[in-house]
Amino acid sequence: MNNKEILNFITDIPKTETHLHIEGALPYSLLQQIDPEAYSSDPESWAADFKWSSFETFEAHLLEHALKWYSSAENYHQAAKIIFGNLQEKNVQYIETSFHGAICEFCNIDGKELIAAILDAVPEGMEVKLFMGLLRNDYRESYAPIIHDSLSWEQLTGIDMHGGEVLPIEDWAINHWEKAKNNGKFLKAHAGEFGGASNVAEAFHKLGTRRIQHGIRAVEDSEVVQLLLDENISLDICPISNVKLDVVPTMADHPIRELFDAGVRCTISTDDPFSFGNTIEEEYIALAEHLDFTITELGELAKNGFKNALIENDKKQSHIDKIDELVKIYES
């Protein structure tokens, strides 16, 4: 199979984004609109060989630029309209995206209005589910009422633990994740990125989530890998992000190959394309070029996104059938 055929296959298959931060997907064109001179050229971080010096540097840079735009529900709407439109052009049919919950406090934005504004930007034919991102140390007196109230927001699909893994999972988070589950919200958590395999197990045992964002360091402990298999826990992996943040040194070293071969359900997403300059197609291409993923295997990764999708079974199956059909065509 030559590179052109693989690229055509990746372009043709319906895809998902199940690990996408809306602030981290800020369209660069909006910053250019604010200050054309300052943003006249592509960011250095978009270079293929770029690496962030630390998670903290990456996080500070992203927050600095995101806050230049994300200051109102209307601005979220404008950004989301561009983000979703661009992804639809890449045949992304289903998206799970999270917003940084603390923005509601920092910028005095009503959470329900913010969610409605984002969802109002969804183009016809696309499904989008919204998650509220909370940091491990987010609980404070001024923010607590918003955190509690968010569980009553009907259009909020679920919650996701964001940020670094240095701090422990506090009791408030354990209680909040349990309340969220009881309120019908879907649970996610970032773990096993900069933190080790034990953090992946902890996210399951303490927070009850079977959807781990990243989770790639689970590979360091065979018992944790077995836990993923036994409990049907999925990893929403962002390979280019992992390389550019130096979680893994090169794409050829990425543990997704070992995890996939072990039978762990993995999906592919872009994480924060503003900071990495990546597209969903490039994520799949990288796996084919550096880790020898075949057409059939790339198809399995794409199908996993729809298997996890929080949509009706007939819609899931329609996308899965389309991927199977294209695998047969391209493998024949």
C-alpha positions as CSV (number, residue, x, y, z in Angstrom):
1,M,0.0,0.0,0.0
2,N,1.6,3.3,-1.1
3,N,1.4,6.6,0.8
4,K,-1.1,8.1,-1.6
5,E,-3.6,5.2,-1.2
6,I,-3.3,5.4,2.6
7,L,-3.9,9.2,2.5
8,N,-6.9,8.7,0.3
9,F,-8.3,6.1,2.7
10,I,-7.8,8.4,5.7
11,T,-9.5,11.2,3.8
12,D,-12.4,9.0,2.8
13,I,-13.3,7.3,6.1
14,P,-15.7,9.0,8.5
15,K,-13.8,10.0,11.6
16,T,-14.2,11.2,15.2
17,E,-12.5,13.6,17.5
18,T,-13.1,12.3,21.1
19,H,-10.3,14.3,22.8
20,L,-10.4,17.9,21.7
21,H,-10.1,21.0,23.9
22,I,-12.1,23.8,22.3
23,E,-9.7,26.5,23.8
24,G,-6.8,24.4,22.4
25,A,-8.4,24.3,19.0
26,L,-8.6,28.1,18.8
27,P,-8.5,29.0,15.0
28,Y,-5.4,31.0,14.3
29,S,-7.3,33.1,11.9
30,L,-9.2,34.7,14.8
31,L,-5.9,35.9,16.4
32,Q,-4.9,37.3,13.0
33,Q,-8.2,39.1,12.9
34,I,-7.3,40.8,16.3
35,D,-3.7,41.6,15.4
36,P,-2.7,40.8,11.8
37,E,0.9,42.0,12.3
38,A,1.6,40.0,15.4
39,Y,0.2,36.8,13.9
40,S,1.4,37.2,10.4
41,S,3.3,33.8,10.3
42,D,2.6,30.3,11.6
43,P,3.6,29.6,15.2
44,E,7.0,27.9,15.8
45,S,5.2,25.1,17.6
46,W,3.6,24.0,14.3
47,A,7.0,22.8,13.0
48,A,7.2,19.0,12.7
49,D,10.3,18.8,14.9
50,F,9.1,21.2,17.6
51,K,9.0,20.1,21.2
52,W,7.6,22.1,24.2
53,S,10.1,22.5,27.0
54,S,7.5,21.5,29.6
55,F,3.8,21.0,30.2
56,E,3.7,24.2,32.2
57,T,5.3,26.2,29.3
58,F,2.8,24.7,26.9
59,E,-0.1,25.4,29.2
60,A,0.8,29.0,29.9
61,H,1.3,29.7,26.2
62,L,-2.1,28.2,25.3
63,L,-3.9,30.0,28.1
64,E,-2.3,33.4,27.2
65,H,-3.5,33.1,23.6
66,A,-6.9,31.5,24.3
67,L,-7.9,34.3,26.7
68,K,-7.2,36.8,23.9
69,W,-10.4,35.4,22.2
70,Y,-12.5,33.3,24.5
71,S,-14.0,36.1,26.6
72,S,-17.7,35.6,25.8
73,A,-20.3,33.1,24.8
74,E,-20.5,34.8,21.4
75,N,-16.7,34.4,20.9
76,Y,-17.0,30.7,21.7
77,H,-19.7,30.5,19.1
78,Q,-17.6,32.1,16.4
79,A,-14.6,29.9,17.2
80,A,-16.7,26.7,17.3
81,K,-18.3,27.5,14.0
82,I,-14.9,27.6,12.3
83,I,-13.6,24.6,14.3
84,F,-16.6,22.4,13.5
85,G,-16.7,23.5,9.9
86,N,-13.1,22.7,9.3
87,L,-13.5,19.3,10.9
88,Q,-16.6,18.5,8.9
89,E,-14.6,19.2,5.7
90,K,-12.1,16.5,6.9
91,N,-15.0,14.1,7.2
92,V,-15.2,14.2,11.0
93,Q,-18.7,13.2,11.8
94,Y,-18.7,13.1,15.6
95,I,-16.9,15.3,18.2
96,E,-16.5,15.2,22.0
97,T,-15.0,18.5,23.0
98,S,-14.3,20.1,26.4
99,F,-14.2,23.6,27.6
100,H,-12.3,24.9,30.6
101,G,-14.9,25.3,33.2
102,A,-13.1,28.0,35.2
103,I,-13.6,30.4,32.2
104,C,-17.2,30.8,33.5
105,E,-15.7,32.4,36.6
106,F,-12.8,34.2,35.1
107,C,-14.8,35.9,32.3
108,N,-18.2,35.9,34.1
109,I,-19.8,33.8,31.4
110,D,-23.0,31.9,32.2
111,G,-22.2,28.2,31.7
112,K,-25.5,27.3,30.1
113,E,-25.2,30.2,27.6
114,L,-21.7,29.2,26.8
115,I,-22.8,25.6,26.0
116,A,-25.8,26.8,24.0
117,A,-23.5,29.1,22.0
118,I,-21.1,26.3,21.1
119,L,-23.9,23.8,20.2
120,D,-25.6,26.5,18.1
121,A,-22.4,26.4,15.9
122,V,-22.7,22.7,15.1
123,P,-23.2,22.2,11.3
124,E,-26.0,20.0,10.0
125,G,-25.1,16.3,9.9
126,M,-22.5,16.5,12.7
127,E,-22.9,15.3,16.3
128,V,-21.1,17.2,19.1
129,K,-21.0,16.4,22.8
130,L,-19.7,18.9,25.4
131,F,-17.7,18.2,28.5
132,M,-16.7,20.6,31.3
133,G,-13.0,20.4,32.2
134,L,-12.0,20.7,35.8
135,L,-8.5,20.8,37.3
136,R,-7.5,18.7,40.3
137,N,-7.2,21.8,42.5
138,D,-10.2,23.7,41.0
139,Y,-12.4,23.6,44.1
140,R,-12.5,27.0,45.8
141,E,-15.2,29.0,47.4
142,S,-15.8,31.4,44.5
143,Y,-15.9,28.7,41.9
144,A,-17.7,25.9,43.9
145,P,-21.3,27.1,43.1
146,I,-20.6,26.9,39.4
147,I,-19.1,23.4,39.7
148,H,-22.2,22.2,41.7
149,D,-24.7,24.0,39.4
150,S,-23.1,22.5,36.2
151,L,-24.6,19.1,37.0
152,S,-28.0,20.5,36.3
153,W,-27.1,21.9,32.9
154,E,-29.1,19.7,30.5
155,Q,-26.9,20.3,27.4
156,L,-23.7,19.4,29.3
157,T,-22.8,15.8,28.3
158,G,-20.2,15.2,31.0
159,I,-17.1,16.2,32.9
160,D,-13.4,15.7,32.3
161,M,-10.5,16.1,34.7
162,H,-8.0,18.4,32.9
163,G,-4.4,19.6,33.5
164,G,-1.3,18.2,35.0
165,E,-1.1,15.1,37.2
166,V,1.3,16.3,39.9
167,L,-1.5,17.0,42.4
168,P,-3.5,14.3,44.0
169,I,-7.2,13.6,43.2
170,E,-8.9,15.3,46.0
171,D,-12.1,14.2,47.9
172,W,-14.2,16.9,46.3
173,A,-13.4,15.5,42.8
174,I,-14.3,11.9,43.9
175,N,-17.6,13.2,45.3
176,H,-18.3,15.4,42.2
177,W,-17.6,12.6,39.7
178,E,-20.0,10.3,41.7
179,K,-22.7,13.0,41.7
180,A,-22.1,13.6,38.0
181,K,-22.7,9.9,37.3
182,N,-25.8,9.9,39.3
183,N,-27.0,13.0,37.4
184,G,-26.6,11.1,34.1
185,K,-23.3,12.9,33.1
186,F,-20.6,10.9,31.3
187,L,-17.2,10.7,33.0
188,K,-13.7,11.3,31.6
189,A,-10.3,12.1,33.1
190,H,-6.8,12.9,31.9
191,A,-4.3,10.4,33.3
192,G,-1.2,8.5,32.2
193,E,0.2,11.3,30.2
194,F,2.9,12.9,32.4
195,G,1.8,10.7,35.3
196,G,2.6,7.0,35.4
197,A,0.5,3.9,34.9
198,S,-0.8,4.1,38.5
199,N,-2.6,7.3,37.6
200,V,-4.6,5.5,35.0
201,A,-5.7,2.9,37.5
202,E,-6.5,5.6,40.0
203,A,-8.8,7.5,37.5
204,F,-10.8,4.3,37.2
205,H,-10.9,3.3,40.9
206,K,-11.4,6.8,42.3
207,L,-13.5,8.5,39.6
208,G,-15.2,5.6,38.0
209,T,-14.3,6.6,34.4
210,R,-13.9,4.2,31.6
211,R,-12.7,6.9,29.2
212,I,-9.2,8.0,29.8
213,Q,-7.7,10.9,28.0
214,H,-4.2,9.9,26.9
215,G,-3.5,7.0,29.2
216,I,-0.5,5.8,27.2
217,R,1.7,5.3,30.2
218,A,-0.5,2.4,31.2
219,V,1.9,0.4,29.0
220,E,4.5,0.6,31.8
221,D,2.5,-1.8,34.0
222,S,1.1,-5.0,32.7
223,E,-1.4,-5.2,35.5
224,V,-2.8,-1.8,34.5
225,V,-3.0,-2.9,30.8
226,Q,-5.0,-5.9,32.0
227,L,-7.3,-3.6,34.0
228,L,-8.0,-1.7,30.8
229,L,-8.9,-4.9,29.1
230,D,-10.9,-6.4,32.0
231,E,-12.9,-3.2,32.6
232,N,-13.3,-2.2,28.9
233,I,-11.6,1.1,29.5
234,S,-10.8,3.2,26.4
235,L,-7.9,5.5,25.7
236,D,-8.5,8.7,23.7
237,I,-5.0,9.1,22.4
238,C,-3.4,12.1,20.7
239,P,0.0,10.9,19.2
240,I,1.4,14.1,17.9
241,S,0.6,15.9,21.2
242,N,2.4,13.2,23.0
243,V,5.5,13.6,20.9
244,K,5.5,17.4,20.9
245,L,5.1,17.5,24.7
246,D,8.0,14.9,24.9
247,V,5.9,12.3,26.7
248,V,7.5,10.0,24.1
249,P,10.7,10.9,22.3
250,T,9.6,10.1,18.8
251,M,6.5,8.8,17.0
252,A,8.3,5.5,16.4
253,D,8.5,5.1,20.2
254,H,4.8,5.7,20.8
255,P,3.2,3.0,22.9
256,I,-0.1,3.1,21.0
257,R,1.3,0.2,18.9
258,E,1.8,-2.0,22.0
259,L,-1.5,-1.0,23.5
260,F,-3.4,-1.6,20.3
261,D,-1.8,-5.0,19.8
262,A,-2.7,-5.9,23.4
263,G,-6.3,-5.3,22.5
264,V,-6.8,-2.0,24.3
265,R,-9.5,0.1,22.7
266,C,-7.8,3.3,21.4
267,T,-9.1,6.3,19.6
268,I,-7.3,9.0,17.7
269,S,-7.7,12.8,18.2
270,T,-5.7,16.0,18.0
271,D,-5.9,17.4,21.6
272,D,-4.8,21.1,21.1
273,P,-4.2,21.8,17.4
274,F,-3.6,25.5,18.2
275,S,-0.4,24.4,20.0
276,F,0.7,21.5,17.8
277,G,-0.4,22.6,14.3
278,N,-1.8,19.1,13.7
279,T,-4.8,17.8,11.8
280,I,-6.7,14.6,12.3
281,E,-5.5,13.2,9.0
282,E,-1.9,13.8,10.1
283,E,-2.5,11.8,13.3
284,Y,-3.5,8.7,11.2
285,I,-0.7,9.3,8.7
286,A,1.9,9.4,11.5
287,L,0.8,6.0,12.7
288,A,1.0,4.5,9.2
289,E,4.4,6.0,8.5
290,H,6.2,5.5,11.8
291,L,4.4,2.5,13.4
292,D,3.3,0.5,10.4
293,F,-0.4,0.7,11.0
294,T,-2.2,-1.0,8.1
295,I,-5.4,0.1,6.4
296,T,-7.3,-2.4,8.4
297,E,-5.8,-1.2,11.7
298,L,-6.4,2.4,10.9
299,G,-10.0,1.5,10.2
300,E,-10.2,-0.2,13.6
301,L,-9.0,3.0,15.3
302,A,-11.6,5.0,13.4
303,K,-14.3,2.5,14.2
304,N,-13.4,2.7,17.9
305,G,-14.3,6.4,17.9
306,F,-17.8,5.5,16.8
307,K,-18.1,2.5,19.1
308,N,-17.5,5.0,22.0
309,A,-19.7,7.7,20.5
310,L,-22.6,8.8,22.7
311,I,-25.1,8.5,19.8
312,E,-27.8,6.1,18.8
313,N,-26.7,2.6,17.8
314,D,-28.0,2.8,14.3
315,K,-25.9,6.0,13.7
316,K,-22.9,4.3,15.1
317,Q,-23.4,1.2,13.0
318,S,-23.9,3.3,9.8
319,H,-20.4,4.9,10.2
320,I,-18.8,1.6,11.2
321,D,-20.3,-0.1,8.1
322,K,-19.0,2.7,5.9
323,I,-15.4,2.2,7.3
324,D,-15.6,-1.5,6.8
325,E,-16.7,-1.0,3.2
326,L,-13.8,1.4,2.5
327,V,-11.3,-1.0,4.2
328,K,-12.4,-3.7,1.8
329,I,-12.1,-1.4,-1.2
330,Y,-8.7,-0.2,-0.3
331,E,-7.3,-3.5,0.8
332,S,-8.5,-5.3,-2.4
